[in-house]
């Protein structure tokens, strides 16, 4: 008898035979709930990928027909679900799914999960065409207002959520991540500019005699200044080119894993080159001014 236990974050879901399809789960082994499971409320369960990994060494076939205990109640595993990942700090694979009649019988008066201290009931509706979404919402609201006996002048005492609400939450999180990435990028650019300026200052020091010789034969301050400024910009742009190539290769390598299309970010590439040019100008400004202001006699005597 296996005495291993999970942490108390496993969520118990009750559904019908369409639960997996409506919630975007794919089976990795076994079967989903059927009408008989739902009507009888018998102790059968479909478990998430996290539980398969913990108890059955990531082998879905091995989990079938095994008995697990949920809150001390034995359940026979009839199916396992493929990994769905996590979002908003919650794992969608750390779940046990049984019929809603079974949940009513055993879990109606106790917490389903730490983030859901009281059981809640949700009716999910799926439309074949996204253009029918508003029509389906209006029809569902009319039906529920009648069932819940809500007067025509009163507000609805229930909530209808569309799937795009989760997309909106995800976009908010992505906005925060983007802001953090911009801040980190700015800090990195400042560090790169300081490093490039130090390199150019060393270059000016090592080429002091060369600068003095150029000035002695009639070289202008502007020519010397522009020479070092161009060198700084070229070094910065070379870094931008290599960084862009590496970013495109790494990004599109992940796109192969995620089965998405090849992306070439022309706009981001343009802005990257422009920003690196600006950084090169800032980093080379002081060294170029220092080189152009050198005294030619002192520069020629420099050891």
C-alpha positions in Angstrom: 0.0 0.0 0.0 1.4 3.4 -1.1 1.3 6.0 1.7 2.5 9.0 -0.3 0.5 12.1 0.1 0.1 15.4 -1.9 0.2 18.9 -0.5 -3.3 20.4 0.3 -3.3 22.5 -3.0 -4.9 19.8 -5.1 -8.2 21.1 -6.5 -11.3 18.8 -6.7 -13.5 19.5 -9.7 -16.9 18.1 -10.4 -18.2 18.0 -14.0 -20.1 16.0 -16.6 -19.0 14.1 -19.7 -18.2 17.3 -21.5 -15.9 18.7 -18.7 -12.6 17.9 -20.4 -13.6 19.3 -23.8 -15.1 22.5 -22.3 -12.0 23.2 -20.2 -9.4 22.4 -22.9 -8.0 19.2 -21.5 -6.7 16.4 -23.6 -6.5 12.8 -22.3 -3.1 11.2 -22.2 -4.5 7.8 -21.2 -7.9 6.1 -20.4 -11.2 7.8 -20.8 -13.2 10.8 -19.6 -16.4 10.7 -17.6 -19.4 9.2 -19.2 -23.2 9.6 -18.6 -23.3 6.6 -16.3 -20.5 8.0 -14.1 -22.3 11.3 -13.8 -25.8 9.9 -13.1 -24.6 7.4 -10.5 -22.0 9.7 -8.9 -19.7 6.7 -8.4 -16.2 7.1 -7.2 -14.2 7.4 -10.4 -11.7 10.2 -11.2 -9.6 11.7 -14.0 -6.4 13.1 -12.6 -4.1 15.9 -13.8 -0.5 15.5 -15.0 1.1 16.7 -11.7 -0.5 13.8 -9.8 0.6 11.4 -12.6 4.2 12.7 -12.2 4.2 12.4 -8.4 2.6 9.0 -8.0 3.2 7.1 -11.2 6.6 8.4 -12.4 5.0 10.3 -15.4 3.5 7.0 -16.8 -0.2 7.7 -17.6 -0.9 4.1 -18.5 0.4 2.9 -15.1 -2.1 5.1 -13.3 -5.2 3.5 -14.9 -7.5 1.4 -12.6 -5.4 2.4 -9.6 -7.1 3.6 -6.4 -6.3 6.9 -4.8 -7.8 8.5 -1.7 -9.2 12.0 -1.8 -9.9 13.3 1.7 -10.0 9.7 2.8 -12.4 8.6 0.1 -11.2 6.0 -2.4 -11.5 6.7 -6.1 -10.7 4.6 -9.1 -8.6 6.3 -11.8 -10.3 6.0 -15.2 -8.2 8.5 -17.1 -5.3 10.9 -17.0 -5.0 14.4 -18.6 -2.1 15.9 -20.5 -0.3 18.8 -19.1 -2.1 22.1 -19.4 0.5 24.3 -17.6 -0.3 27.1 -15.1 -1.5 30.6 -15.2 -1.9 33.4 -12.6 0.0 31.4 -10.1 -2.3 28.4 -10.3 -1.5 25.0 -11.8 -4.1 23.5 -14.0 -2.5 20.0 -13.7 -2.8 19.7 -9.9 -6.5 18.5 -10.1 -8.8 15.6 -9.6 -11.9 15.6 -11.7 -15.0 13.5 -10.8 -18.7 13.9 -11.5 -20.7 16.8 -10.0 -23.0 14.4 -8.3 -20.1 12.8 -6.5 -18.9 16.2 -5.4 -22.3 17.0 -4.2 -22.4 13.8 -2.1 -19.0 14.1 -0.5 -17.7 17.7 -0.7 -20.7 20.0 -0.7 -20.0 21.2 2.9 -16.2 21.4 2.8 -13.5 23.3 1.0 -12.6 22.3 -2.5 -9.2 24.1 -2.5 -7.4 26.7 -0.3 -8.2 29.4 -2.9 -11.9 28.3 -3.0 -13.0 27.8 0.6 -16.6 27.1 -0.4 -17.9 25.0 -3.3 -19.1 27.0 -6.3 -21.3 25.9 -9.2 -20.5 26.9 -12.8 -22.4 26.2 -16.0 -20.2 26.3 -19.0 -21.5 26.9 -22.5 -19.4 26.5 -25.7 -20.5 28.0 -29.0 -19.3 26.7 -32.4 -18.6 30.2 -33.7 -17.2 33.1 -31.8 -19.6 35.5 -33.6 -22.4 33.7 -31.7 -20.9 34.5 -28.3 -23.0 37.6 -27.5 -26.2 35.9 -28.7 -25.5 32.9 -26.4 -24.7 35.2 -23.5 -28.0 37.0 -23.9 -30.0 33.8 -24.2 -28.2 32.3 -21.1 -28.9 35.5 -19.1 -32.6 35.4 -20.0 -32.9 31.7 -19.0 -31.1 32.2 -15.7 -33.0 35.3 -14.7 -36.2 33.3 -15.2 -34.9 30.4 -13.2 -33.6 32.6 -10.4 -36.9 34.6 -10.4 -35.2 38.0 -10.9 -37.5 40.9 -11.6 -37.1 42.9 -14.8 -36.1 46.0 -12.9 -33.5 44.2 -10.7 -29.9 43.5 -11.6 -28.9 39.9 -12.2 -27.7 38.0 -9.1 -25.3 35.9 -11.0 -22.2 36.5 -13.1 -21.5 35.6 -16.8 -17.8 35.4 -17.7 -16.5 35.1 -21.2 -13.3 33.3 -21.9 -11.6 36.5 -23.0 -11.7 37.7 -19.4 -8.8 35.3 -18.7 -7.0 36.8 -21.8 -7.5 40.3 -20.4 -5.9 39.2 -17.1 -3.0 37.5 -19.0 -2.5 40.7 -21.0 -2.3 42.7 -17.7 0.3 40.4 -16.4 2.2 40.6 -19.8 2.1 44.4 -19.5 3.8 44.2 -16.1 6.4 41.8 -17.5 7.0 44.1 -20.4 7.5 47.0 -18.1 10.0 45.0 -16.0 11.8 44.0 -19.2 12.0 47.6 -20.3 13.5 48.7 -17.0 16.0 45.8 -17.1 16.9 46.8 -20.7 17.5 50.4 -19.7 19.8 49.4 -16.9 21.6 47.1 -19.3 22.0 49.9 -21.9 23.4 52.2 -19.2 26.0 49.6 -18.2 26.8 48.9 -21.9 27.3 52.6 -22.5 29.6 53.0 -19.6 31.6 49.9 -20.7 31.9 51.2 -24.3 33.0 54.7 -23.0 35.8 53.1 -21.0 36.9 51.1 -24.1 37.0 54.3 -26.1 38.9 56.2 -23.4 41.5 53.4 -23.4 41.7 53.6 -27.2 42.3 57.4 -27.0 45.0 56.9 -24.4 46.8 54.2 -26.5 46.6 56.3 -29.6 47.8 59.5 -28.1 50.9 59.8 -30.3 48.8 59.0 -33.4 46.4 61.9 -32.5 49.4 64.2 -31.9 50.8 63.2 -35.3 47.5 63.9 -37.1 47.2 67.3 -35.5 50.9 68.1 -36.3 50.3 67.5 -40.0 47.2 69.7 -40.0 44.4 67.4 -38.9 41.3 69.3 -37.7 39.6 68.8 -34.3 36.3 68.0 -36.0 37.9 65.2 -38.1 39.5 63.6 -35.0 36.3 64.0 -33.0 34.2 62.3 -35.8 36.7 59.5 -36.2 36.3 58.3 -32.6 32.6 59.0 -32.6 32.2 56.8 -35.7 34.2 54.0 -34.1 32.0 54.1 -31.0 28.8 53.9 -33.2 30.2 51.0 -35.3 31.1 49.0 -32.1 27.6 49.6 -30.7 25.9 48.6 -34.0 28.0 45.5 -34.3 26.7 44.5 -30.8 23.2 45.2 -32.0 23.6 43.1 -35.1 25.0 40.1 -33.2 22.3 40.5 -30.5 19.5 40.7 -33.1 20.7 37.5 -34.9 21.0 35.7 -31.6 17.6 36.9 -30.4 15.9 35.9 -33.7 17.5 32.4 -33.6 16.6 31.7 -30.0 13.1 33.1 -30.3 12.3 31.1 -33.4 13.8 28.0 -31.9 11.2 28.3 -29.2 8.5 28.9 -31.9 9.4 25.5 -33.3 8.8 23.9 -29.8 5.5 25.8 -29.4 4.4 25.1 -33.0 4.0 28.7 -34.0 5.2 30.5 -37.1 8.5 32.1 -37.9 8.6 35.8 -36.8 11.0 38.4 -38.0 10.5 41.6 -35.8 11.2 44.3 -38.3 9.9 47.1 -36.1 11.8 45.9 -33.0 14.9 45.5 -35.2 14.7 49.1 -36.4 14.2 50.4 -32.9 17.1 48.3 -31.6 19.4 49.6 -34.2 18.3 53.2 -33.5 18.7 52.9 -29.7 22.2 51.3 -30.1 23.2 54.1 -32.4 22.1 56.6 -29.8 24.0 54.6 -27.1 27.1 54.6 -29.3 26.9 58.4 -29.7 26.5 59.0 -26.0 29.4 56.6 -25.1 31.8 58.0 -27.7 31.0 61.7 -27.1 33.3 62.3 -24.2 36.3 60.2 -25.5 36.0 61.9 -28.9 36.0 65.4 -27.3 39.0 64.4 -25.2 40.9 63.3 -28.3 40.1 66.4 -30.3 41.3 68.7 -27.5 44.7 67.2 -27.0 47.8 69.4 -27.3 49.7 68.0 -30.3 53.2 68.8 -28.7 52.3 66.9 -25.4 50.7 64.1 -27.4 53.8 63.6 -29.5 55.9 63.4 -26.3 53.5 60.9 -24.6 55.1 57.6 -23.6 
